[in-house]
Amino acid sequence: DRFGTRESLTHRKKCKKMPSTTATTNKCNLCGKDATKLCSRCKTVYYCSVECQKQNWKLHKPVCNDAFQADQYTLHKKSFDQIVKKYGLDSEEKSSAIADFLTGSSGDSKAVSPADFAEKFGMPVEEAVVFLEWIKVGVKFKQESAEAAKKSGIGAR
């Protein structure tokens, strides 16, 4: 045996019984033919040709946008979490400092720029942008939730 062990022979026999992973099992989202072209935006559907992709775009676009947005949300949250961990921003001391800095408790009522945030908390501006944009997501969610509660009569006095 060229592999030199009985274990290798047993492994090869098992692999022969398994279906091949090299043959495409992906089907075109429009016509059902074998497909190799993955939607570059959402990466959830395949097409056999550019023509099929173009023909299917009106139907696929809403699903594609939802999948893309969900993926972007996940990636943004992951980046935010990495920044928080990297700089220890979840400590009580830094959380308070961030809250004070963002709400202007230090006496300033001007908007916080990513450059100012980066300088204050010792990080590159790019990471400050990611951090601050995620904070905006949370603030927007809180505002929309408060408005929805008010419209539904929850919390109204």
C-alpha positions, 0 to 999 in steps of 0.5 A: 500500500503506498500510504503504508498503513492499514488505517489509510486504506480504511479511510480511503474505502470510507471516502469512496462511499461518500458523495463527491464534494467537487461536483456542483449541487447548487442550482440556478435560482431562476432556471434550476440548472447546475450553477456555479455563480454565487450572488456576490452581494448576499452570497445565498443564491446561485445562478448558471449565467449572468443572464439568469441573474439579470432576469431574476434580479427584480424578485431577488433584490428584496431578499438580497438586500435583507440578507446583505443588511443582516450580514452587515449588522452581524459584521458591525456588531462583531467589530464593535465587540472586538474594539470594546474588548481590545480597549477594555471599554466595558470596564465600569470606569471606561463605560462611565467616561464614554457616557460622560464624553458622549453626552457632554457631561463634561460641559461640552454640548457639541457633537463628538467627532471620531477623531476626538473619541479616538484621541480620548480613548487611545484608538485609531480613528477607523475604530472610533468610527465603528464604535460610534456608528454602533452606538448610533444604532443603539440610540436609534433603536431606543428612540424608535422603541420609545416612540412606538411605546408612546404611540401604543399608549405604553408609558403614557401618563 
